[in-house]
Amino acid sequence: MALNDPNWGRGSRGPQGPGGGNQGPPDLDELWRNFNRRLSELFGRRRGGGDEPPRPPSSWQLGGGAGVLIALVFAVWLASGFYIVVEGTRGVVLTFGRFSQETMPGLRWRLPWPMQSHEIVNLAQVRTLEVGYRNNVRTKVLKESLMLTDDENIVDLQFAVQYLVKDARDFVFNVRRPDESAMQIAETAMREVIGKSRMDAILYETQVDVANRARDLMQLIHDRYGTGITVSTVTIQNAQPPEQVQAAFDDAVKAGQDRERQKNEGQAYANDVIPRARGTAARLQQEADGYRQRVIANAEGDASRFKQVLTEYAKAPAVTR
């Protein structure tokens, strides 16, 4: 068969060759029609025999497809209510924005949004606040760090606060912005404690005591407002006079140190001289007591002899003359 024969590639309509046993290649047009018919049936479009035009899908086919789609969307919506609460955390479930329940660790389910939502609160995490600085004490935040002392001096103070969440419900509902509120409470409590302390004590003597008093006051305020927070530690990172008066303060500190040095030197001199003076006084006292006893003894001896002479004189006045 020639390549330009129009019957090339089509099934033979009659016997080919002797006996008609051999058939040509499959009819491509027929294969294409069969493929289109099966594809149309898959999507609900049936073809009749021959060249019958396609018919629109029936109502039950449309309803069935929509039902499957709705069921799938509904299943995905229900599945969105699953959530996991890991160890060390608590889940707080809200129903239309109001507290519903607190859930323990594990796989949990709630009604999907918008009926219910949830928040995860970490109870094991140690949270840290940096007051008066950020990341490093050299990166100061002066509006937080400058504080007035009891003796009307200004101290530049940086401190850190570590705290835990003890009640997930209170932490979520009682305070609008818990971290910001914790920062304000920490600064307020420390300012009150510093306002009742003297400058020298803050800088050189009672930093640990100041930190402990501030921690107790912070906890008292948190409990009063029901924030659900437990204050663990308060650590003073740095305390010094403001940089603007640092030089003058150093001079005052040096003068105070000189005063203490001179006071200590005077005390040491007194500790050396006074015992020696007391020893000398004791020795002189003993010598005076000995002299007194000696003089008294001599006088008593003279008096005794005089009494004896007087007695003899009284016996024979003419003889003793």
Buried (B, 14 or more C-beta within 10 A) or exposed (E): EEEEEEEEEBEBEEEEEEEEEEEBEEBEEEEEBEEEBEEBEEEBBEBEEEEEEBEEBEEEEEEEEEEEEEEEEEEEEEEEBEBEBEEEBBBBBBEEEEEBBBBEEEEBBBBBEEEBBBEBBBBEEEBEBBBBBEEEBEEBEEEBBBBEBEEEBBBBBBBBBBBBBEBBBBBBBBBEEBEEBBBEBBBEBBBBBBEEBBBBBBBEEBBEEBBBBBBEBBBEBBEEEBBBBBBBEBBBBBBBBBEEEEEEBEEEBEEEEEEEEEEEEEEEEEEEEEEEEEEEEEEEEEEEEEEEEEEEEEEEEEEEEEEEEEEEEEEEEEEEE
